[in-house]
């Protein structure tokens, strides 16, 4: 029996239009990605976007740049060093807060390797009220 790759756990499908920002050396190989349409420029809509950051300041700059390019059924994965490795000031509550501030909702969290963790963001479902103690969508704020 073959073990599932990280990319399989992430739900990444072959031929998806993809843009990756800030991936450290060797991490993409760790994911075990299928053949993808890797696009170096941030133009048009993407099925799979992946942002690697080590600081809140970088996430607050880069994450909002990606959101308008996320396809309606796309996945935007945010990866950061877990357990404050590499001097990171990010953690799950802060990542969720920033994601919600940008109008996306979180779902799956998983481990990429010994250093990196990832959280999946998607567009919210129309009409659904999201109750999260770490963040509130701009459209659902009182």
N, C-alpha and C positions, 0 to 999 in steps of 0.2 A: 504494500500500500504506500502510495506517495504522500508525503506531507504537503499541506497547502502552503503556497508561498505567501509572503506578506501582501503582495499585489492581489492575490486571490481573496484574502481576507478583507482587503480594501474594496473589493468589488470592481477592480479595473478590468476593462474588456479590451480585447485586441482591436486595433485600428482607431481607437478613440483619439480625437484631436486633443493634444496635450501641450501644456506649457509648464515648465518647472523653474522656480526661482531659488537660488541660494543653496542648492544641494551640495553638501560636502563631498569630497572625493570618496568614492566607493559606496555611498549610500544607495544610489539608484540600482546598483548591481545587487545589493542586499534585498531590495524589494522583489526581485524576480519578475520584473515587468514583462508583459507580453509585447509583441511588436505593436508599436504605437505610431501615430502621426505626430512626431515631435516638431513643434513650431517654435522657432527661436524668438519671434516677435509677438508681442501681445496685441494681436489684431483679430477681430471677430470673436465668435463664441467658442468655448472649449468644453469638452465633456469632462476633462480631468485637469485640474490646476493643482499644483503642489508648491507651497511656500515653506522654506526652511528659514527660521530666524532664531536668534539667541536672546533677543531683547524686546521688551514691550515697545520701545520707541520705534524699532524697525518694523514690528508688526503693525503698529498704528499708521505707518507710512505705506508699506507695501500691500497689506491686506485690502484696503479700500481700492487700490489700483486694479486688483484682480476681480473684484465682485462684479463689475459691469460686464465682464467677459465670460462669466459662468453661464453655460447653457441652462435652460429651464430645468432639465433633469440632470444637470451636471453635479460633480463632486469637487469641492475645494478642500484639500487636505492641508492642514497647518501642522508643521512639525517643529518641535523645540527640544532642547536637551532636558531630559527628565532629572529630577532630584537636584536641581540647581547646578548640574554639571556644566562645564565650560563657562561658568560665571553667569548663567542665565538668571534673569529676574522674572521669567514666565512660569506659570503654573496653570492647572486646569481652570480654576475660577477666573483668573485674569484673561486667559485665552477665550473662554466663553463670553465674558463681558465685552471684549473687543469685537468678537464675531457678531454678537447681537447688536452692538452699536452700529455695525455695518449692514444690518438687515438680514443676516443669515442665521440659521439655527444649527446647533450641533447634534450629532447622533453618536457615531461610533468612535471610541478611543482605543488605540492599540499600540503595541510596542513594535518599533521597527528593528532596533538592535539594543545593545547595552547602553547606548547613549541617547538615542532619539526615540521620542514618542510622537504619536500623530493623532489628531482629532479631525473628524470629517464634518464639514459644513455643507449645507444645502439651502436652497431657497425654501422659505416657509410655505406650508400648505395654505391656500387661500381659505379664509374664514376660521382657521384654527387659532385658538388662543394659546400661546406658549407661556407656561408658568415655570420660570427658572429662577432660583434664588441668586444666581450669579449675573443675570442679565435680562433686559427687557427690550423687545424689538421697538424701534422708534415709532412704528405705527400703532403700538399697543400701550404707549406711555400715556398716563393721565394728564 
